[in-house]
């Protein structure tokens, strides 16, 4: 997956994508990424650390976070082996643009936060229902009803004027360009110098700027993208660990093993044993 720009496919007859997640902590961590869709994540079990536009916060069980369109964000869990359960809603930005030209929102306005939380809780209940008791279309209609309620709350209570729209959006432009390049060339040699030349900045400035824009150093971002791709290769039993390391941009197998252990707390060989069970 290219985290710089996520292509979201919507459920039938629903202006967004709903995902129920129930998995160990190390699989909940995401590299900084962005997409046009607005994103809600409601925590059912466990807490989640999230960084949105450079601002970090912890989302406890029974609460949620919201991310506006095209804003860089990432997630992390306190414990890699603990289990986490949450629901993700990615709402179509193009759908909302049918009703207003500036679809950027502040969910803390006009008591909207509590209203949105109630709708997300309804969505959790619908997603956890035993669908065998209902026809698919009935559940689909109920979910669609909730999503339209959320859209209405956003448009009636939370919309920002064009003069106050996300100050950080333009600031992250260089970061998004660098992220896009890394996602397309992760398996090649990447240097701070070459990435700085790509966006016309000095290496020193790019290093400081990227950390400020994404709350992550550039080297770590490159390593995480390479790990994401190497995880897919681990499912291929015909590839040995050395081949996986070199084909995904790591300079050698020793570096790959070290980085894998630092991020996931286990070696690639140990991780390979777990991936088929996912």
C-alpha positions in Angstrom: 0.0 0.0 0.0 1.3 3.5 -0.8 0.6 5.4 2.4 1.1 8.8 0.8 -2.2 8.5 -1.0 -4.7 5.8 -0.1 -7.3 4.8 -2.7 -10.4 3.9 -0.8 -13.1 1.6 -2.3 -16.6 2.2 -0.8 -19.1 -0.4 0.3 -22.2 -0.8 -1.9 -24.7 2.1 -1.5 -22.6 3.7 1.3 -20.7 7.0 0.9 -17.7 5.7 2.8 -15.8 2.7 4.0 -16.4 1.0 7.3 -13.8 -1.4 8.8 -14.0 -3.3 12.1 -10.5 -4.0 13.4 -9.6 -6.6 16.0 -5.9 -7.4 16.0 -2.6 -7.2 18.0 -1.0 -3.9 18.6 1.9 -4.2 16.1 -0.6 -4.5 13.3 -2.3 -1.3 14.3 0.7 0.9 13.7 0.7 3.0 10.5 3.3 5.2 8.9 2.4 8.9 8.3 -0.1 8.9 5.3 -2.9 11.0 3.9 -6.0 10.5 1.7 -9.0 12.7 0.5 -11.4 10.8 2.8 -12.3 12.1 6.2 -11.4 9.6 8.9 -13.1 8.6 12.2 -11.6 5.9 14.4 -13.6 4.8 17.5 -11.8 2.7 20.1 -13.8 -0.2 21.4 -11.0 -1.9 23.4 -7.6 -0.5 24.1 -6.1 3.0 23.6 -4.4 4.3 20.5 -1.8 7.0 20.0 -2.5 9.2 17.0 -0.5 12.1 15.4 -2.6 14.4 13.3 -0.9 17.3 11.5 1.9 17.1 13.9 -0.3 17.1 17.1 -0.1 13.9 19.2 -2.9 12.6 21.4 -4.0 9.4 23.0 -7.5 8.0 22.2 -8.8 5.9 25.1 -11.4 3.1 24.9 -14.9 4.6 24.3 -13.6 7.7 22.5 -12.6 8.6 18.9 -10.4 10.7 16.7 -11.2 12.6 13.6 -8.9 13.5 10.7 -9.8 16.1 8.0 -9.2 15.5 4.3 -5.6 15.4 3.0 -4.1 15.8 6.5 -1.0 13.7 7.3 -1.7 11.3 10.2 -0.3 8.2 11.8 -1.2 5.7 14.6 0.7 3.7 17.1 -0.2 1.4 20.0 1.3 1.4 23.6 1.9 -2.4 23.5 2.8 -4.4 20.4 1.4 -7.7 21.7 -1.8 -6.5 23.4 -5.1 -6.8 21.5 -7.0 -3.8 20.2 -10.5 -3.4 18.8 -11.8 -0.4 17.0 -13.9 0.7 14.0 -12.7 2.9 11.2 -14.9 5.1 9.1 -13.5 6.8 6.0 -16.1 9.2 4.7 -16.2 10.3 1.1 -15.0 13.9 0.7 -16.4 14.2 -2.8 -19.8 13.2 -1.5 -19.7 16.1 1.0 -18.6 18.5 -1.7 -22.0 18.1 -3.3 -23.4 20.2 -0.4 -20.6 22.7 0.4 -17.5 24.1 -1.3 -15.3 24.0 1.8 -15.6 20.6 3.4 -13.1 21.0 6.2 -14.5 20.6 9.7 -13.9 21.3 13.4 -15.8 18.7 15.3 -15.6 20.5 18.7 -18.0 23.2 17.6 -21.6 23.5 18.8 -21.6 20.3 20.9 -21.0 18.3 17.7 -18.5 16.0 19.3 -21.0 14.2 21.5 -23.5 13.9 18.6 -20.8 12.3 16.4 -19.8 10.0 19.2 -23.3 8.7 19.6 -23.5 8.0 15.8 -20.2 6.2 15.9 -21.5 4.0 18.8 -24.5 3.2 16.7 -22.2 2.2 13.9 -20.3 -0.1 16.2 -23.5 -1.8 17.3 -24.6 -2.4 13.7 -21.2 -3.7 12.7 -21.1 -6.1 15.7 -24.7 -7.5 15.1 -25.1 -11.0 14.0 -25.9 -10.3 10.3 -27.5 -13.7 10.0 -30.5 -12.3 11.9 -31.1 -9.6 9.2 -30.9 -9.4 5.4 -27.8 -7.8 4.1 -29.8 -4.9 2.6 -31.3 -4.1 5.9 -28.0 -3.7 7.6 -26.7 -1.8 4.7 -29.6 0.7 4.9 -29.1 1.1 8.6 -25.4 1.9 8.2 -26.1 4.3 5.4 -28.6 6.1 7.6 -25.9 6.5 10.3 -23.4 7.8 7.8 -25.9 10.3 6.4 -26.6 11.5 10.0 -22.8 12.0 10.5 -22.7 14.0 7.2 -25.6 16.2 8.4 -23.9 16.9 11.7 -20.7 17.8 10.0 -22.3 20.1 7.5 -24.7 21.8 9.9 -22.4 22.2 12.9 -18.8 21.8 12.1 -17.9 23.4 8.8 -15.0 25.9 8.8 -15.0 29.1 6.7 -12.6 29.5 3.8 -10.5 32.0 5.9 -9.8 29.4 8.6 -9.2 26.3 6.6 -6.3 24.1 7.9 -3.2 26.2 8.2 -1.1 23.0 8.0 -2.3 21.9 4.6 0.1 24.0 2.5 2.9 23.5 4.9 2.9 19.7 4.3 3.1 20.0 0.6 6.9 19.2 0.4 6.4 16.3 2.8 3.7 14.7 0.7 5.9 15.0 -2.4 8.8 13.3 -0.5 6.5 10.6 0.9 5.1 9.9 -2.6 8.6 9.5 -4.0 9.7 7.2 -1.2 6.6 5.0 -1.6 7.4 4.6 -5.3 11.2 4.1 -4.9 11.5 2.4 -1.5 13.4 -0.5 -3.1 16.1 1.8 -4.4 18.9 3.6 -2.7 17.5 6.8 -1.0 19.6 9.6 0.5 18.8 12.8 2.3 20.7 14.7 -0.4 18.7 13.2 -3.3 15.4 13.7 -1.5 16.3 17.3 -0.7 17.1 18.0 -4.4 13.8 16.5 -5.3 11.9 19.3 -3.5 14.6 22.1 -3.8 15.5 22.2 -0.1 18.8 21.9 1.7 19.4 18.5 3.3 19.5 20.1 6.8 16.3 22.0 6.3 14.4 19.0 4.8 15.4 16.8 7.8 14.0 19.4 10.3 11.0 20.2 8.1 10.0 16.5 7.6 10.1 15.8 11.3 7.9 18.9 12.0 5.4 18.0 9.3 5.1 14.3 10.1 6.4 14.0 13.7 8.8 11.4 12.4 12.4 11.5 11.2 12.9 10.8 7.5 15.1 7.7 8.0 12.4 6.1 10.2 9.7 6.8 7.6 11.8 5.1 4.9 12.5 2.1 7.1 8.8 1.7 7.9 7.7 1.8 4.3 10.3 -0.8 3.5 9.1 -2.9 6.3 5.5 -2.7 5.1 6.6 -4.1 1.7 8.9 -6.7 3.2 6.0 -8.0 5.3 4.2 -8.9 2.1 7.3 -10.8 0.8 7.4 -12.8 4.1 4.3 -14.7 2.9 6.3 -16.1 0.0 8.1 -19.1 1.4 10.4 -19.2 -1.7 12.1 -16.0 -0.7 14.8 -16.2 2.0 15.3 -13.4 4.5 18.4 -12.0 2.6 16.5 -11.8 -0.7 13.6 -10.0 1.1 16.0 -7.5 2.6 17.8 -6.6 -0.6 14.6 -6.5 -2.8 13.0 -4.0 -0.4 15.8 -1.5 -0.2 17.6 -2.5 2.9 21.4 -2.4 2.4 21.9 -5.8 3.9 20.1 -8.5 5.9 21.7 -7.4 9.2 20.1 -4.0 8.9 16.8 -5.5 8.0 16.8 -7.8 11.0 17.8 -4.9 13.4 15.1 -2.6 12.1 12.4 -5.3 12.2 13.3 -6.1 15.8 13.2 -2.4 16.8 9.8 -1.9 15.3 8.0 -5.2 15.9 10.0 -6.7 18.7 10.8 -9.8 16.7 13.1 -10.9 13.9 11.8 -11.3 10.3 11.9 -15.1 10.7 9.7 -14.9 13.8 7.4 -12.5 12.1 7.0 -14.8 9.1 5.6 -17.5 11.4 2.9 -15.1 12.6 1.8 -13.5 9.3 0.1 -16.6 7.9 -2.2 -16.5 11.0 -3.3 -13.0 10.2 
